[in-house]
């Protein structure tokens, strides 16, 4: 296993990094924070959620995508069904 190392400390393994990058960012390039809801008008993330995306592991990214899906539903926007790939990866955690 390969790991990113900084000052002698392992930061992230290649396995967890690859898994996290299997999930694309929810950004759709419509980047404007709504002053009332504090959500991005494009992806419905808060500025904190946007900033944290790159540091999240696979499970945290899945959780955020699920929250965004629920948020879209609550607002009344169309949502996508959960994909088989996401469901199968969630059912079979990495060792």
C-alpha positions in Angstrom: 0.0 0.0 0.0 1.2 3.5 -0.9 0.5 6.4 1.4 1.0 10.2 1.2 3.5 11.2 3.8 4.3 14.6 5.2 7.0 15.1 7.8 7.1 11.4 8.4 3.3 11.1 9.1 1.1 9.1 6.8 -1.8 11.3 5.7 -3.9 9.1 3.5 -3.5 5.7 1.8 -3.8 5.2 -1.9 -6.7 2.8 -1.3 -8.8 5.3 0.7 -7.8 8.1 -1.7 -8.9 6.1 -4.7 -12.2 5.2 -3.1 -12.9 8.8 -2.2 -12.1 10.1 -5.6 -14.6 7.5 -7.1 -17.3 9.9 -6.0 -17.3 13.1 -8.0 -18.0 16.5 -6.5 -21.7 17.5 -6.5 -20.6 20.9 -7.9 -22.5 21.7 -11.2 -20.6 25.0 -11.8 -23.5 27.2 -10.7 -21.6 28.7 -7.7 -23.6 31.3 -5.8 -24.6 31.2 -2.1 -28.2 32.1 -1.5 -28.3 34.7 1.2 -31.5 33.3 2.7 -30.8 29.5 2.8 -27.0 29.8 2.9 -26.9 27.0 0.3 -25.1 27.1 -3.0 -27.8 27.6 -5.7 -26.2 24.9 -7.8 -25.2 22.0 -5.5 -27.1 23.0 -2.4 -24.0 22.7 -0.2 -23.1 25.2 2.5 -19.8 27.0 2.2 -18.4 24.8 4.9 -19.6 21.6 3.1 -18.0 22.9 -0.1 -14.7 23.7 1.6 -14.6 20.3 3.3 -15.3 18.1 0.3 -11.7 17.5 -0.8 -10.7 16.3 2.7 -13.6 13.8 3.2 -13.1 10.1 2.9 -15.4 7.8 0.9 -18.0 7.3 3.7 -18.2 10.9 4.6 -18.7 11.8 0.9 -21.5 9.3 0.6 -23.2 10.7 3.7 -22.9 14.2 2.2 -24.4 13.1 -1.1 -27.3 11.5 0.8 -27.9 14.7 2.8 -27.8 16.7 -0.5 -30.3 14.3 -2.0 -32.6 14.7 1.0 -32.1 18.5 0.9 -33.2 18.6 -2.8 -36.3 16.6 -1.9 -37.2 18.9 1.0 -36.9 21.9 -1.3 -39.0 20.2 -4.0 -36.3 19.9 -6.6 -35.9 16.7 -8.7 -33.6 14.1 -7.3 -31.8 11.1 -8.7 -32.3 7.6 -7.4 -29.4 6.2 -5.4 -27.2 4.3 -7.8 -26.4 0.6 -7.6 -22.7 1.4 -7.4 -23.3 3.6 -4.3 -25.6 1.0 -2.7 -23.2 -1.9 -3.3 -20.1 0.0 -2.0 -22.0 1.0 1.1 -23.2 -2.6 1.7 -19.6 -3.9 1.3 -17.2 -1.7 3.3 -13.5 -1.9 2.5 -11.3 -4.0 4.7 
